[in-house]
Structure formats: C-alpha cells, structure tokens
Amino acid sequence: MAKFGGYPEKFRQEGVRVHGPDIVKVGDEVESIRFVMGIIPKGTRLKIADILITPNGNTRGFIKRLIFDEYEGEFNPNRFIKVTSSE
C-alpha cells in the first residue's frame, strides 16, 4: 500500500469518519444506528478490532470498513455512531 502516498496508514492512525461528525480509531466503541447487513441489530454496541482500508478500484479514494471481534465480516462505518473513545 506504499504507493498510495501513505493514506491507508494515515486513516488507520488518525481514524475514519462514522455517521455524524465523529472520527473513530481501533479500540473505540460504536453503536449501530440501524440493522446492519441483516447481522447486527440496531442499538448494538461493539468495540472496533480493526479498520480495513482498500483502494476504490478504478476511481479515486478508498473503501473504509470496520471489523469487530463479535461479528464476522467488514462493515460500513456510516452505519455506526461513536459511543466512547479508547483514549
């Protein structure tokens, strides 16, 4: 990922935006604002285990996904709000 000017690493260190103005990092706690992908019920609180950043195919930008220990898969950050910070 070095050829992307360090942006994936920057997102992992500085965090990614969730629903609203908040930015989350690994270790922060988020809450789902709706039923996510038919897996996570609305109102579920989860701790972020990892943030996945991948290039957006042939267009500019990156796809950002949150990964949780409790659920299998990658989830859109816009489906969650920040509850607590790890700092």
C-alpha positions as CSV (number, residue, x, y, z in Angstrom):
1,M,0.0,0.0,0.0
2,A,3.0,2.3,0.0
3,K,2.2,3.5,-3.5
4,F,-0.9,5.4,-2.2
5,G,1.1,8.1,-0.5
6,G,0.7,6.7,3.0
7,Y,-3.1,7.4,3.0
8,P,-4.1,3.9,4.2
9,E,-1.7,4.2,7.1
10,K,-2.9,7.7,7.9
11,F,-6.5,6.6,8.1
12,R,-5.5,3.7,10.4
13,Q,-3.6,6.1,12.7
14,E,-6.0,9.1,12.6
15,G,-9.2,7.2,12.3
16,V,-12.2,7.1,9.9
17,R,-15.4,9.1,10.0
18,V,-18.6,7.4,11.2
19,H,-22.2,8.7,11.0
20,G,-22.1,12.3,12.1
21,P,-19.0,14.4,12.7
22,D,-17.1,11.8,14.8
23,I,-13.9,10.0,13.9
24,V,-13.2,6.6,15.4
25,K,-10.0,4.6,15.8
26,V,-9.2,0.9,16.7
27,G,-10.4,0.3,20.3
28,D,-13.2,2.8,20.2
29,E,-16.8,1.7,21.0
30,V,-19.5,2.3,18.4
31,E,-23.3,1.7,18.3
32,S,-25.3,0.6,15.3
33,I,-27.9,3.1,14.1
34,R,-29.9,0.6,12.1
35,F,-30.0,-3.2,11.3
36,V,-26.6,-3.7,9.6
37,M,-26.4,-6.2,6.7
38,G,-29.0,-8.4,8.4
39,I,-26.5,-9.4,11.0
40,I,-26.0,-6.6,13.7
41,P,-29.2,-5.5,15.4
42,K,-29.9,-1.7,15.8
43,G,-28.5,-0.4,19.1
44,T,-25.8,-3.0,19.4
45,R,-22.6,-1.6,21.0
46,L,-19.3,-3.0,19.6
47,K,-15.6,-2.4,20.1
48,I,-13.6,-1.8,16.9
49,A,-11.0,-4.5,16.4
50,D,-9.5,-3.3,13.1
51,I,-10.0,-0.8,10.3
52,L,-9.7,-2.0,6.8
53,I,-8.7,0.5,4.0
54,T,-8.6,-0.7,0.4
55,P,-8.3,1.3,-2.9
56,N,-11.6,2.1,-4.6
57,G,-11.0,0.2,-7.9
58,N,-10.5,2.5,-10.9
59,T,-11.8,5.6,-9.2
60,R,-10.1,7.9,-6.7
61,G,-10.4,7.3,-3.0
62,F,-10.6,4.4,-0.6
63,I,-13.2,2.0,0.8
64,K,-13.2,2.1,4.6
65,R,-14.6,-0.8,6.6
66,L,-14.8,-1.6,10.3
67,I,-14.0,-5.1,11.7
68,F,-15.4,-6.3,15.1
69,D,-14.4,-9.4,17.1
70,E,-18.1,-10.3,17.9
71,Y,-19.2,-10.5,14.3
72,E,-17.7,-12.0,11.1
73,G,-17.3,-9.6,8.2
74,E,-16.5,-6.0,7.2
75,F,-19.0,-3.2,7.9
76,N,-19.6,0.3,6.6
77,P,-18.6,3.0,9.2
78,N,-21.6,5.1,8.2
79,R,-23.9,2.6,9.9
80,F,-22.5,3.4,13.3
81,I,-22.1,6.3,15.8
82,K,-19.3,6.8,18.2
83,V,-20.1,6.0,21.9
84,T,-16.8,6.0,23.7
85,S,-13.1,6.6,22.9
86,S,-10.2,4.3,23.7
87,E,-8.0,7.3,24.8
